[in-house]
Amino acid sequence: MRHLISIADLSKREILELLNIAIRLKEDRKKGIFEEKLKNKTLAMLFELPSTRTRISFEVAMLELGGNALYLNWNDLQLGRGEPIKDTARVMSRYLHGIMIRARKHETIVELAKFSSIPVINGLSNLEHPCQVLADLLTIYEQKGLNAKITWLGDGNNVCNSLILLSAILGFEMVVACPKGYEPSLLSKALEMGGNVRIERDPKKAVRNADVLYTDVWISMGQEAEKEKRLRDFKGYEISLDLVKFANDPIVMHCMPMHRGEEISDEVIESKNSVIYEQAENRLHMQKAILLNFLG
C-alpha cells in the first residue's frame, strides 16, 4: 500500500507530476471546472492537534472532487480512551478509502500506516509536514521557478525538515539560518541524499542572494513552556523589512499561523514581497492533486 508519510516517499518524477496536476486543477477551478473523480470515496481526517488550513483544504478538496470527508477529533474516538492505533487502522481500512492524519508523534502515523490497507497521508507530525512543502513548491514555482535559492529562518522544525528533504530530491539550494541547537533533525538525511543544504548563524549572510525567505513560528504547539528561552535564542532572526533588503527581491513565505512581531514583522506580511496568502490558497490545489494521486 502506498502512503505519504515523508516527502522522501516520493521520487522527483512523482513530485513534478503532483506539481503539474495541481497547476491544472488550479486553472480548472478558476474556470469553474470540477471533475468528480473521487465520487463515492470517503477520506477520514483524523486530528490529534487543532488545524485551520489542513482541515479546510482537505475537506474542500474532497468535496470539489466529488468525494466525502469525515472530520474525526482524536478525543471523540476510542483513541482518546486508549484504543491501540493498530486496531483503529484495521477498522478504518474497512470503512474508508483513505486517511489523512495530523498527530503529535511521527511514530503514530508510521504505525497507522503499517496496519492500514488504505492510503495514509501525513497531515503534520512533529517530524515532517510533507503536504505543506508540496503546496509551497507550487507557490515557489509560480513566483520564482524551480531553481530558486531558499533561505529558512528560525527553528529547524517539521516544515523545515520536509523542505530540506524536498531540496535534496529536486536539487535546489537551501540555507537554514538558526541558532545553535535548533538545526533541523533531518539535516544528515538531506545531506546523505545529496542535498545542497547548509547552516548559517548570521541571518544577513543567510539571506544574501536568496529568492525565497521562509519562516515559521518560534514556539510550536507543545513548546509553550520554552517560550521565554526561545524568544531570547531567536532574537535577530525575525524577517524584517531591513533583512529583506539583503536578499534578491525575494518572496516571503510563512506556513501560518503567524505571530506578528515575533518571527516576522507586520510590515513584511503586508508588503509586496509577501505571498503568504497565495501560499495558503495553494494548500487546496495541492491537496486535491495528492488526493487524486493516492485515492484516485
Rosetta silent file (secondary structure, phi, psi, omega in degrees, C-alpha in Angstrom):
SEQUENCE: MRHLISIADLSKREILELLNIAIRLKEDRKKGIFEEKLKNKTLAMLFELPSTRTRISFEVAMLELGGNALYLNWNDLQLGRGEPIKDTARVMSRYLHGIMIRARKHETIVELAKFSSIPVINGLSNLEHPCQVLADLLTIYEQKGLNAKITWLGDGNNVCNSLILLSAILGFEMVVACPKGYEPSLLSKALEMGGNVRIERDPKKAVRNADVLYTDVWISMGQEAEKEKRLRDFKGYEISLDLVKFANDPIVMHCMPMHRGEEISDEVIESKNSVIYEQAENRLHMQKAILLNFLG
SCORE:     score description
SCORE:     0.000 S_00000001
   1 L     0.000  135.414 -177.689    0.000    0.000    0.000 S_00000001
   2 L   -90.875  125.154  179.739    1.300    3.444   -0.984 S_00000001
   3 L  -122.542  162.661  171.813    1.359    6.094    1.774 S_00000001
   4 E  -117.903   88.547 -178.959    2.617    9.690    2.063 S_00000001
   5 L  -100.636  -40.675  178.607    4.381    9.745    5.424 S_00000001
   6 L  -129.310  152.001  175.248    7.548   11.615    4.435 S_00000001
   7 H   -61.695  -24.636  178.913    8.335   13.804    1.460 S_00000001
   8 H   -73.151   -5.421  173.787   11.146   11.289    0.851 S_00000001
   9 H   -73.352  -12.859 -177.062    8.460    8.710   -0.005 S_00000001
  10 L  -107.308  144.340  173.623    8.149   10.490   -3.358 S_00000001
  11 L   -85.328  169.179  176.288   10.560   10.491   -6.283 S_00000001
  12 H   -58.526  -43.717  179.862   11.467   13.608   -8.259 S_00000001
  13 H   -60.862  -42.769 -179.234    9.213   12.405  -11.070 S_00000001
  14 H   -66.925  -38.207  179.054    6.264   11.905   -8.707 S_00000001
  15 H   -65.443  -44.366  179.606    6.731   15.328   -7.129 S_00000001
  16 H   -67.504  -32.067  175.152    6.811   17.073  -10.507 S_00000001
  17 H   -64.498  -44.428  176.544    3.734   15.088  -11.557 S_00000001
  18 H   -61.096  -40.005  178.207    1.882   16.331   -8.461 S_00000001
  19 H   -60.648  -45.969 -179.533    3.010   19.870   -9.288 S_00000001
  20 H   -65.201  -38.654  178.094    1.626   19.631  -12.819 S_00000001
  21 H   -64.412  -44.166 -179.551   -1.680   18.192  -11.586 S_00000001
  22 H   -62.688  -39.734  177.746   -2.027   20.997   -9.009 S_00000001
  23 H   -60.888  -45.648  179.718   -1.343   23.651  -11.671 S_00000001
  24 H   -64.576  -43.039 -179.118   -4.066   22.181  -13.879 S_00000001
  25 H   -65.671  -34.608  177.786   -6.558   21.868  -11.033 S_00000001
  26 H   -65.723  -43.477  177.604   -5.942   25.475  -10.009 S_00000001
  27 H   -64.825  -42.241  179.109   -6.654   26.681  -13.540 S_00000001
  28 H   -60.582  -41.348 -178.592   -9.750   24.486  -13.771 S_00000001
  29 H   -63.876  -38.613  177.184  -11.128   25.889  -10.534 S_00000001
  30 H   -61.257  -32.302 -179.202  -10.729   29.448  -11.836 S_00000001
  31 L   -87.813   -1.928 -178.159  -12.814   28.414  -14.863 S_00000001
  32 L    78.238   22.317 -179.967  -15.424   26.737  -12.679 S_00000001
  33 L   -97.847  122.614  179.656  -14.453   23.257  -13.885 S_00000001
  34 L  -130.477  124.185  179.481  -14.742   20.483  -11.296 S_00000001
  35 L  -103.593  122.778 -176.185  -14.157   16.806  -12.057 S_00000001
  36 L   -86.389   62.020 -175.602  -15.795   14.379   -9.641 S_00000001
  37 L   -78.168  -10.528  177.122  -13.033   11.801   -9.887 S_00000001
  38 L  -113.441   28.198  178.826  -13.386   10.778   -6.236 S_00000001
  39 L   -58.471  135.925  179.796  -17.144   10.275   -6.330 S_00000001
  40 L    68.110   16.213  174.088  -18.330    7.792   -3.679 S_00000001
  41 L  -109.556  145.445 -175.683  -14.932    7.827   -1.961 S_00000001
  42 E  -125.323  131.530  176.806  -14.514    8.888    1.661 S_00000001
  43 E  -107.644  127.916  170.573  -11.482   10.363    3.406 S_00000001
  44 E   -86.915  131.216  176.422  -11.150   10.260    7.192 S_00000001
  45 E  -110.931  102.946 -171.390   -9.434   13.365    8.578 S_00000001
  46 E  -101.111  116.982 -173.817   -8.024   12.323   11.937 S_00000001
  47 E  -118.147  115.961  168.913   -6.860   15.185   14.172 S_00000001
  48 L   -91.467  -20.816 -179.600   -4.916   14.844   17.380 S_00000001
  49 L  -124.107  151.453  179.985   -3.932   18.525   17.041 S_00000001
  50 L   -67.480  160.175 -175.958   -6.040   21.550   16.004 S_00000001
  51 L  -156.836  148.176  169.639   -5.934   22.840   12.434 S_00000001
  52 L  -112.950  -67.536 -173.143   -7.230   25.586   10.150 S_00000001
  53 H   -69.271  -41.394 -179.741   -5.630   25.265    6.710 S_00000001
  54 H   -62.854  -46.825 -178.544   -5.058   21.495    6.726 S_00000001
  55 H   -64.022  -51.216 -174.657   -8.623   20.727    7.753 S_00000001
  56 H   -65.399  -43.947 -175.771  -10.337   23.207    5.437 S_00000001
  57 H   -65.531  -42.115  178.763   -8.167   22.491    2.386 S_00000001
  58 H   -68.412  -39.619 -177.910   -8.582   18.712    2.614 S_00000001
  59 H   -67.227  -45.531  178.398  -12.312   18.935    3.307 S_00000001
  60 H   -66.449  -38.900  179.059  -12.975   21.341    0.421 S_00000001
  61 H   -58.667  -47.363  179.046  -10.664   19.321   -1.826 S_00000001
  62 H   -62.786  -42.260  179.605  -12.666   16.131   -1.257 S_00000001
  63 H   -60.208  -47.004 -176.476  -15.949   17.990   -1.776 S_00000001
  64 H   -73.052  -18.249  175.637  -14.802   19.533   -5.075 S_00000001
  65 L   -93.608    6.344  174.905  -13.522   16.162   -6.279 S_00000001
  66 L    88.192    4.561 -178.108  -16.942   14.642   -5.644 S_00000001
  67 L  -101.775 -169.084 -179.313  -15.992   12.702   -2.514 S_00000001
  68 E  -121.589  148.784  177.080  -16.740   12.873    1.193 S_00000001
  69 E  -128.938  131.538  178.348  -14.591   13.966    4.126 S_00000001
  70 E  -109.827  119.138  174.939  -15.127   12.951    7.750 S_00000001
  71 E   -83.815  122.189 -176.996  -13.641   15.179   10.449 S_00000001
  72 E  -125.340  108.996  175.817  -12.622   12.954   13.368 S_00000001
  73 E   -78.352  134.486 -176.123  -11.338   14.514   16.577 S_00000001
  74 H   -49.224  -45.843 -174.230   -8.938   12.244   18.445 S_00000001
  75 H   -79.664   -8.366  174.092  -10.796   12.574   21.740 S_00000001
  76 H   -86.851  -10.223 -179.027  -14.173   11.839   20.145 S_00000001
  77 L  -104.334  172.860  177.624  -12.896    8.396   19.121 S_00000001
  78 H   -68.110  -15.854  173.741  -11.868    5.390   21.177 S_00000001
  79 H   -55.936  -38.903  179.786   -8.276    6.505   20.527 S_00000001
  80 H   -65.413  -16.397  178.944   -8.889    9.114   23.197 S_00000001
  81 H  -107.325   10.527  173.055   -9.646    6.293   25.637 S_00000001
  82 L   100.243   10.730  176.726   -6.546    4.318   24.783 S_00000001
  83 L   -63.356  134.792  179.220   -7.558    2.065   21.863 S_00000001
  84 L   -60.123  142.577 -178.532   -4.383    0.902   20.084 S_00000001
  85 H   -61.810  -31.366 -179.227   -3.707    2.701   16.823 S_00000001
  86 H   -67.731  -30.754  176.668   -3.349   -0.635   15.017 S_00000001
  87 H   -71.360  -42.564  177.799   -6.941   -1.560   15.902 S_00000001
  88 H   -61.614  -41.888 -179.418   -8.223    1.789   14.668 S_00000001
  89 H   -60.366  -45.089 -177.341   -6.214    1.380   11.439 S_00000001
  90 H   -67.568  -37.259  179.216   -7.677   -2.046   10.689 S_00000001
  91 H   -71.477  -47.688 -179.564  -11.261   -0.921   11.322 S_00000001
  92 H   -58.595  -35.512 -179.156  -10.949    2.327    9.359 S_00000001
  93 H   -61.359  -24.163 -179.157   -9.496    0.379    6.434 S_00000001
  94 H   -88.816  -12.768 -178.929  -12.791   -1.480    6.144 S_00000001
  95 H  -104.429  -30.399 -162.396  -14.920    1.680    6.091 S_00000001
  96 L  -121.296  176.736  177.783  -12.899    4.235    4.137 S_00000001
  97 L  -111.775  -11.413  178.782  -10.762    4.879    1.065 S_00000001
  98 E  -173.097  159.023  178.566   -8.041    6.954    2.722 S_00000001
  99 E  -131.348  127.490  167.539   -6.895    8.555    5.975 S_00000001
 100 E  -106.914  127.913 -175.358   -5.300   11.948    6.485 S_00000001
 101 E  -127.656  136.926  175.233   -3.848   12.222    9.991 S_00000001
 102 E  -117.879  109.976 -170.064   -2.432   15.121   11.998 S_00000001
 103 L  -129.129  157.090  177.789   -0.610   13.688   15.020 S_00000001
 104 L   -66.818  -47.316 -174.879    1.721   14.772   17.788 S_00000001
 105 L  -108.642  134.025  179.027    4.245   11.987   17.192 S_00000001
 106 H   -59.754  -34.112 -178.785    5.536   10.870   13.814 S_00000001
 107 H   -61.183  -29.963  177.951    5.643    7.297   15.125 S_00000001
 108 H   -63.017  -42.752 -179.285    1.853    7.346   15.451 S_00000001
 109 H   -69.299  -40.034  177.985    1.482    7.967   11.716 S_00000001
 110 H   -60.480  -43.940 -179.484    4.069    5.319   10.878 S_00000001
 111 H   -68.174  -40.325  177.182    2.188    2.748   12.981 S_00000001
 112 H   -58.069  -45.433 -179.900   -1.182    3.725   11.498 S_00000001
 113 H   -65.101  -36.703 -178.464    0.235    3.213    8.000 S_00000001
 114 H   -59.668  -36.866 -175.473    1.794   -0.118    8.970 S_00000001
 115 L  -104.573    6.766 -179.056   -1.608   -1.598    9.861 S_00000001
 116 L   -98.829  137.391  175.602   -3.703    0.249    7.256 S_00000001
 117 L  -101.518   12.137  173.746   -4.735   -1.320    3.957 S_00000001
 118 L  -125.414  160.370 -177.359   -5.769    2.097    2.574 S_00000001
 119 L   -61.066  136.831  174.871   -3.539    5.142    1.844 S_00000001
 120 E  -114.675  130.697 -178.296   -2.405    7.186    4.847 S_00000001
 121 E  -116.942  127.685  178.362   -1.399   10.825    4.319 S_00000001
 122 E   -76.862  108.713  177.710    0.686   12.738    6.853 S_00000001
 123 E   -91.704    2.967  173.691   -1.157   15.999    7.537 S_00000001
 124 E   146.841  135.753  169.135    1.524   17.030   10.072 S_00000001
 125 L  -139.699  177.687  178.431    3.686   15.359   12.682 S_00000001
 126 L   -69.560  -14.496 -177.705    6.434   16.586   14.970 S_00000001
 127 L  -100.956  -39.755 -175.092    8.983   15.398   12.392 S_00000001
 128 L  -144.208  162.158  174.613    7.563   16.330    8.973 S_00000001
 129 L  -143.504   69.891 -172.457    4.843   18.209    7.095 S_00000001
 130 H   -62.692  -36.929 -178.999    5.046   16.867    3.512 S_00000001
 131 H   -64.545  -35.938  178.675    1.706   18.255    2.293 S_00000001
 132 H   -61.908  -48.499 -174.419    2.758   21.757    3.331 S_00000001
 133 H   -74.480  -24.719  173.175    6.008   21.734    1.379 S_00000001
 134 H   -66.488  -42.032  175.624    4.382   20.239   -1.716 S_00000001
 135 H   -65.994  -37.364  177.304    1.965   23.180   -1.721 S_00000001
 136 H   -62.561  -35.393  177.281    4.907   25.503   -1.070 S_00000001
 137 H   -60.120  -40.108  176.929    6.588   24.097   -4.157 S_00000001
 138 H   -60.213  -44.806  179.567    3.603   25.237   -6.210 S_00000001
 139 H   -64.155  -45.598 -179.841    3.955   28.758   -4.783 S_00000001
 140 H   -62.750  -42.687  178.744    7.718   28.856   -5.371 S_00000001
 141 H   -60.450  -45.019 -178.606    7.285   27.563   -8.933 S_00000001
 142 H   -63.075  -36.202 -171.737    4.652   30.219   -9.718 S_00000001
 143 H   -95.757  -35.341 -171.017    6.752   33.064   -8.327 S_00000001
 144 H  -133.934   -6.263 -176.157   10.401   32.111   -8.869 S_00000001
 145 L    85.319 -177.459 -173.525   10.646   28.858  -10.833 S_00000001
 146 L   -92.808   -0.634  179.522   12.229   25.596   -9.737 S_00000001
 147 L  -108.016   24.577 -177.249   15.830   26.831   -9.426 S_00000001
 148 L   -71.066  147.823  171.291   15.186   29.290   -6.622 S_00000001
 149 L   -92.391  127.454 -174.731   17.552   29.660   -3.684 S_00000001
 150 E  -113.907  132.900  172.669   15.626   29.305   -0.436 S_00000001
 151 E  -116.367  123.854  175.803   16.606   30.607    2.983 S_00000001
 152 E   -98.615  132.955 -179.658   14.769   29.312    6.031 S_00000001
 153 E  -121.454  128.537  176.573   14.995   31.486    9.152 S_00000001
 154 L   115.959 -143.524 -173.669   14.270   30.312   12.685 S_00000001
 155 L   -73.599  131.718  176.869   13.506   26.929   14.170 S_00000001
 156 L   -79.395   70.565 -169.763   14.543   23.852   12.163 S_00000001
 157 L   -92.208 -159.738 -176.598   11.134   22.285   12.725 S_00000001
 158 H   -62.832  -41.642  178.753    8.916   19.775   10.905 S_00000001
 159 H   -65.145  -43.223  178.247    8.286   22.046    7.912 S_00000001
 160 H   -61.133  -41.516  177.729   12.000   22.804    7.637 S_00000001
 161 H   -56.626  -49.689 -179.071   12.752   19.057    7.771 S_00000001
 162 H   -65.863  -34.544 -177.790   10.433   18.337    4.861 S_00000001
 163 H   -69.657  -38.784  179.156   11.739   21.341    2.929 S_00000001
 164 H   -71.279  -31.307  174.576   15.396   20.287    3.147 S_00000001
 165 H   -68.496  -39.764  177.437   14.453   16.777    2.007 S_00000001
 166 H   -61.817  -41.342 -179.806   12.494   18.312   -0.884 S_00000001
 167 H   -64.166  -35.194  178.678   15.527   20.416   -1.803 S_00000001
 168 H   -68.146  -38.141 -179.599   17.674   17.267   -1.863 S_00000001
 169 H   -69.904  -42.780 -174.836   15.221   15.489   -4.159 S_00000001
 170 H   -92.503  -18.446  174.213   14.773   18.393   -6.583 S_00000001
 171 L    89.241   18.556  177.126   18.293   19.816   -6.366 S_00000001
 172 L   -92.400  157.795 -176.581   17.683   23.421   -5.351 S_00000001
 173 L   -80.298  141.595  179.677   19.966   25.318   -2.962 S_00000001
 174 E  -143.255  137.191  175.589   18.837   25.877    0.613 S_00000001
 175 E  -119.527  134.496  175.922   20.262   27.740    3.599 S_00000001
 176 E  -111.869  115.162  177.713   18.928   27.284    7.141 S_00000001
 177 E   -98.764  112.697 -177.776   19.586   30.247    9.426 S_00000001
 178 L  -153.449  155.797  174.121   19.127   29.178   13.032 S_00000001
 179 L   -69.880  161.068  177.420   20.791   29.469   16.450 S_00000001
 180 L   -60.315  134.233 -179.624   22.921   26.592   17.676 S_00000001
 181 L    97.882   -6.468 -178.844   20.750   23.764   18.971 S_00000001
 182 L  -118.119   21.277  179.782   17.834   24.472   16.625 S_00000001
 183 L   -67.677  150.643  176.736   19.122   22.748   13.484 S_00000001
 184 L   -62.434  135.392 -175.059   16.661   20.543   11.534 S_00000001
 185 L   -69.565  -18.330 -179.689   16.844   16.961   12.831 S_00000001
 186 L   -99.991   18.972 -179.246   16.826   15.528    9.304 S_00000001
 187 H   -59.751  -45.745 -179.413   19.834   17.541    8.110 S_00000001
 188 H   -60.665  -40.347  179.163   22.095   14.480    7.957 S_00000001
 189 H   -63.681  -43.092  179.558   19.495   12.606    5.924 S_00000001
 190 H   -62.093  -40.422  179.282   19.166   15.510    3.479 S_00000001
 191 H   -68.293  -38.519  177.017   22.952   15.633    3.044 S_00000001
 192 H   -63.136  -29.941  178.611   23.121   11.859    2.543 S_00000001
 193 L   -80.902    0.941  178.833   20.516   12.301   -0.224 S_00000001
 194 L    91.503   17.124 -176.569   22.880   14.757   -1.934 S_00000001
 195 L   -68.497  143.374  175.086   21.180   17.921   -0.754 S_00000001
 196 L   -94.564   73.043 -174.687   22.806   21.338   -1.227 S_00000001
 197 E  -123.937  135.573  175.310   21.896   22.478    2.288 S_00000001
 198 E  -139.691  156.389  178.279   23.992   24.444    4.757 S_00000001
 199 E   -96.934  137.230  177.945   23.548   26.008    8.191 S_00000001
 200 E  -134.524  130.080 -179.321   24.272   29.723    8.676 S_00000001
 201 L   -84.550  -27.895 -177.098   24.166   31.524   12.038 S_00000001
 202 L   -91.495  111.566 -178.079   24.150   35.092   10.650 S_00000001
 203 H   -57.057  -37.050 -178.417   20.703   35.930    9.194 S_00000001
 204 H   -66.785  -38.921  175.593   22.101   38.686    6.958 S_00000001
 205 H   -68.996  -36.565 -176.450   24.614   36.307    5.386 S_00000001
 206 H   -64.781  -36.157 -174.806   21.954   33.610    5.103 S_00000001
 207 L   -88.249   -5.570 -177.045   19.541   35.719    3.042 S_00000001
 208 L   -59.869  125.382  179.759   22.170   37.056    0.622 S_00000001
 209 L    66.386   12.925  179.053   21.057   36.331   -2.979 S_00000001
 210 L   -75.219  140.655  175.348   18.052   34.354   -1.719 S_00000001
 211 L   -91.902  -23.370 -177.048   14.964   34.222   -3.927 S_00000001
 212 E  -134.567  128.484  170.445   12.728   32.907   -1.138 S_00000001
 213 E  -110.417  130.115 -173.399   12.675   33.766    2.565 S_00000001
 214 E  -133.669  135.439  176.131   10.658   31.325    4.662 S_00000001
 215 E  -142.657  170.574  177.723    9.871   31.282    8.366 S_00000001
 216 L  -146.167  173.594  179.924    7.519   29.676   10.872 S_00000001
 217 L   -59.446  150.026  178.035    6.525   30.279   14.479 S_00000001
 218 L   -86.497  -22.841  179.416    9.279   30.049   17.055 S_00000001
 219 L  -120.509  101.878 -179.066    7.014   28.454   19.646 S_00000001
 220 L   -84.449  172.158  177.885    5.102   25.496   18.210 S_00000001
 221 L   -56.931  128.614 -179.769    2.266   23.567   19.844 S_00000001
 222 L    94.167   -5.031 -178.559    3.578   21.853   22.969 S_00000001
 223 L  -110.145   14.973 -174.414    6.551   24.221   23.367 S_00000001
 224 H   -58.197  -34.302 -178.890    4.770   26.936   25.352 S_00000001
 225 H   -66.305  -19.791 -178.537    6.892   26.257   28.466 S_00000001
 226 H   -95.468    7.821 -169.871   10.006   27.149   26.424 S_00000001
 227 H   -54.156  -53.222 -174.660    8.614   30.482   25.216 S_00000001
 228 H   -62.351  -42.404  178.984   10.917   32.890   27.074 S_00000001
 229 H   -63.718  -44.098 -178.747   14.070   30.911   26.217 S_00000001
 230 H   -64.804  -41.362  178.839   13.089   30.582   22.575 S_00000001
 231 H   -61.314  -37.537  176.893   12.320   34.283   22.235 S_00000001
 232 H   -68.562  -45.581 -176.031   15.809   35.048   23.599 S_00000001
 233 H   -65.318  -34.875 -175.974   17.519   32.461   21.401 S_00000001
 234 L   -92.902    6.006  178.538   15.805   33.579   18.189 S_00000001
 235 L   -58.055  128.219 -178.728   16.371   37.288   18.699 S_00000001
 236 L    99.624  -10.176 -178.949   17.691   38.720   15.415 S_00000001
 237 L   -97.820    4.142  177.759   16.131   36.019   13.230 S_00000001
 238 L   -64.614  138.277  171.894   12.892   37.917   12.564 S_00000001
 239 E   -79.651  106.126  179.396   12.118   38.587    8.896 S_00000001
 240 L  -112.865  168.962  177.074   12.022   42.381    8.888 S_00000001
 241 H   -60.153  -36.533  178.658   11.984   44.904    6.050 S_00000001
 242 H   -63.590  -40.809 -179.458   15.687   45.566    6.746 S_00000001
 243 H   -68.848  -37.405  179.789   16.532   41.863    6.394 S_00000001
 244 H   -58.511  -33.929 -177.913   14.534   41.540    3.164 S_00000001
 245 L   -63.563  -22.815 -179.201   16.772   44.200    1.595 S_00000001
 246 L   -80.726  -10.741 -177.649   19.779   41.876    1.859 S_00000001
 247 L   -96.500 -173.092 -173.613   18.094   39.270   -0.363 S_00000001
 248 L   -98.692   66.161 -174.029   17.377   39.094   -4.103 S_00000001
 249 L    43.190   61.302 -168.676   13.969   40.858   -4.163 S_00000001
 250 L   -79.877  161.237  161.769   12.623   37.703   -2.516 S_00000001
 251 E   -85.862  149.585 -179.743    9.184   36.334   -1.987 S_00000001
 252 E  -115.167  129.744 -175.174    8.422   35.878    1.707 S_00000001
 253 E  -124.228  151.396  176.352    6.632   32.752    2.895 S_00000001
 254 E  -154.807  131.160 -175.309    5.102   31.552    6.173 S_00000001
 255 L   -79.814   -7.294  175.344    3.066   28.370    6.628 S_00000001
 256 L    65.330  152.107    2.097    0.820   30.047    9.250 S_00000001
 257 L   -71.056  156.625 -176.927   -0.450   30.705   11.868 S_00000001
 258 L  -106.529  146.132  169.349    1.793   33.749   12.318 S_00000001
 259 L  -106.423   90.410 -177.404    2.954   35.538   15.444 S_00000001
 260 E   -59.211  131.176 -179.865    3.207   39.043   14.055 S_00000001
 261 L    90.952   -5.211  173.845    6.127   40.918   15.540 S_00000001
 262 L  -104.718  -87.002 -176.894    7.991   37.749   16.566 S_00000001
 263 L   -79.026  -15.061 -179.571    9.291   35.632   13.643 S_00000001
 264 E  -152.143  140.575 -178.107    8.014   38.098   11.027 S_00000001
 265 L   -82.592  154.657  177.583    7.121   41.770   11.132 S_00000001
 266 H   -59.865  -36.927 -178.135    3.695   43.133   10.308 S_00000001
 267 H   -64.544  -38.567  179.089    5.268   45.341    7.632 S_00000001
 268 H   -69.575  -41.359  179.136    6.738   42.356    5.790 S_00000001
 269 H   -57.280  -38.729 -177.012    3.467   40.419    5.936 S_00000001
 270 L   -93.320    6.486 -176.085    1.687   43.330    4.274 S_00000001
 271 L   -85.500  171.382  178.822    4.499   44.108    1.812 S_00000001
 272 L   -67.305  -20.649 -179.499    4.725   43.417   -1.920 S_00000001
 273 L   -77.831  -20.470 -175.316    7.202   40.613   -1.199 S_00000001
 274 E   -74.552  130.988  172.984    4.706   38.580    0.813 S_00000001
 275 L  -123.123   25.984 -171.049    2.997   35.638   -0.904 S_00000001
 276 H   -62.232  -39.118 -177.665    1.742   34.172    2.363 S_00000001
 277 H   -80.125  -31.168  170.563   -1.944   34.154    1.458 S_00000001
 278 H   -63.847  -40.145  177.637   -1.316   32.777   -2.037 S_00000001
 279 H   -59.488  -43.946  178.410    0.776   30.123   -0.287 S_00000001
 280 H   -65.163  -40.489  178.244   -2.175   29.265    1.967 S_00000001
 281 H   -60.614  -38.801 -176.044   -4.521   29.077   -1.037 S_00000001
 282 H   -67.376  -13.382  172.290   -2.202   26.647   -2.785 S_00000001
 283 H   -58.388  -40.957 -178.757   -2.754   24.132    0.014 S_00000001
 284 H   -61.873  -48.700 -175.102   -6.176   23.474   -1.558 S_00000001
 285 H   -67.806  -40.323  178.878   -4.882   22.870   -5.072 S_00000001
 286 H   -73.152  -35.248  175.737   -2.009   20.625   -3.989 S_00000001
 287 H   -58.576  -40.042  178.098   -4.235   18.734   -1.556 S_00000001
 288 H   -63.513  -41.827  179.020   -6.508   17.928   -4.484 S_00000001
 289 H   -63.435  -42.494  179.069   -3.544   16.681   -6.500 S_00000001
 290 H   -62.266  -45.516 -178.075   -2.389   14.491   -3.599 S_00000001
 291 H   -64.130  -41.859  177.659   -5.865   13.036   -3.105 S_00000001
 292 H   -62.941  -39.350 -176.638   -6.256   12.239   -6.809 S_00000001
 293 H   -71.124  -37.287 -174.714   -2.849   10.599   -6.844 S_00000001
 294 H   -97.015  -27.784 -178.072   -3.321    8.471   -3.750 S_00000001
 295 H  -108.954  -16.439 -171.640   -7.090    7.817   -3.737 S_00000001
 296 L   -76.527    0.000    0.000   -7.936    8.159   -7.427 S_00000001
